[in-house]
Amino acid sequence: MYIKLDRDYEVKTTLGTIREIERLFDKSFFEVISDVGSMKVEEQIKLLYAGIRKANPSITEQAFSDLCDDHVGLGDFLEYLEKYIYALQYPGLSETEVQEKVEKKLQRVQTHKVKTKAG
């Protein structure tokens, strides 16, 4: 995955990044992503920085934060964050493939709920 700031930056979306996120936030990955909507922007930048650092070890968290401040608006940043979270769960898949997987999972959950209520 790549994000555009002053230039394109690779963002790693592997299991190693998930482990780094868990270490940074001292929570499970799924706890972290379930809290994303209530995080301050600074914490969201820290979340995305975990993937940036894996691909670009020379960039400090402060430098990345400054790049975000200077080169991206909130809408674009939130879009990057959403794509990042999906890519962490399904690395290597296109955005369309990820959406299809998510939709199938939601359908399975809904089907299970209907069966549970009926049973």
C-alpha positions in Angstrom: 0.0 0.0 0.0 1.2 3.5 -0.7 0.1 6.9 0.6 0.8 10.3 -1.0 2.4 13.0 1.1 5.3 15.1 -0.2 5.9 11.9 -2.3 4.6 8.4 -2.3 5.4 6.3 0.8 5.1 2.6 1.1 3.1 1.4 4.1 3.7 -2.2 5.2 0.5 -4.2 5.9 1.9 -7.5 7.2 1.6 -9.5 10.4 4.7 -7.8 11.6 2.9 -4.4 11.4 0.0 -5.8 13.4 2.3 -7.0 16.1 3.9 -3.5 16.1 0.5 -1.9 16.5 -0.3 -4.2 19.4 3.0 -3.2 21.1 2.5 0.5 20.5 -1.1 0.6 21.9 -0.7 -2.3 24.4 -4.0 -3.8 23.1 -5.0 -6.5 20.7 -5.2 -5.4 17.0 -9.0 -5.8 17.0 -9.3 -3.7 20.1 -7.3 -1.0 18.5 -9.3 -0.9 15.2 -12.6 -1.0 17.1 -11.4 2.2 18.9 -10.3 4.0 15.7 -13.4 6.2 15.4 -13.0 7.6 18.9 -9.2 8.1 18.6 -7.7 11.6 18.4 -6.0 12.3 15.1 -2.6 12.1 16.8 -3.4 8.5 17.8 -4.6 7.7 14.3 -1.3 9.1 12.9 0.5 6.8 15.3 -1.5 3.9 14.0 -0.6 4.6 10.4 3.0 5.3 11.4 3.5 1.7 12.5 3.2 0.7 8.8 5.2 3.6 7.6 8.1 2.8 9.9 8.2 -0.9 8.8 8.7 0.2 5.2 10.7 3.4 5.9 12.8 2.9 9.1 14.5 6.3 8.7 11.3 8.3 9.2 10.6 9.3 12.7 7.1 9.5 14.1 7.5 13.3 14.4 8.7 13.6 10.9 5.7 11.5 9.6 3.3 13.6 11.7 4.7 16.8 10.2 4.4 15.3 6.7 0.7 14.5 7.4 0.1 18.0 8.8 1.6 19.6 5.8 0.4 17.4 2.9 -2.9 15.7 3.6 -6.4 16.8 4.6 -8.6 15.0 7.1 -10.7 13.4 4.4 -7.8 11.9 2.6 -6.1 10.9 5.8 -9.2 9.0 7.0 -9.4 7.3 3.6 -5.8 6.2 3.9 -6.5 4.9 7.4 -9.5 2.9 6.2 -7.5 1.3 3.4 -4.7 0.6 5.8 -6.9 -1.2 8.2 -8.4 -3.3 5.4 -5.0 -4.0 3.9 -3.7 -5.2 7.3 -6.4 -7.8 7.4 -6.1 -8.8 3.7 -2.6 -7.9 2.5 -2.1 -8.2 -1.3 -5.8 -8.0 -2.2 -7.2 -5.1 -4.3 -9.7 -2.7 -2.8 -12.5 -4.5 -4.7 -11.4 -7.9 -3.5 -11.3 -6.7 0.1 -14.8 -5.2 -0.2 -16.1 -8.5 -1.6 -14.6 -10.4 1.4 -16.0 -7.9 3.9 -19.5 -8.1 2.3 -19.4 -12.0 2.3 -18.4 -11.9 6.0 -21.3 -9.5 6.8 -23.7 -11.7 4.9 -22.5 -14.8 6.9 -23.0 -12.8 10.2 -26.5 -11.7 9.2 -27.4 -15.3 8.1 -26.1 -16.6 11.4 -28.1 -14.0 13.3 -31.3 -14.9 11.5 -30.7 -18.7 12.1 -30.0 -18.0 15.8 -33.2 -16.0 16.2 -35.3 -18.6 14.3 -33.7 -21.5 16.3 
